[in-house]
């Protein structure tokens, strides 16, 4: 099978699939799928000609990934990050322990 390389996945020095593979190494299952799909849309959003749609798709997959993390941490809907990220710094620090 011949796979045509699209310009919108080959910007700069790194091909999208290689960047996504590196970013998702160590992730598994649904978490890996959500992260990889989010990155795919972020990688191409400006170059495919579907900018707003791709950004909304990336947000959808990111929101799903956040929900999965909240479930894993036993958090119902965590507050958004405003307050310039200050309120969640301690939660993020706990998350990485």
Secondary structure, 3 states (H helix, E strand, C coil): CCCCCCHHHCCCCCCHHHHHHHHHCCCCHHHHHHHHHHHHHHHHCCCCCCHHHHHHHHHHHHHHHHHHHHHHHCCCCCCCCCHHHHHHHHHHHHHCC
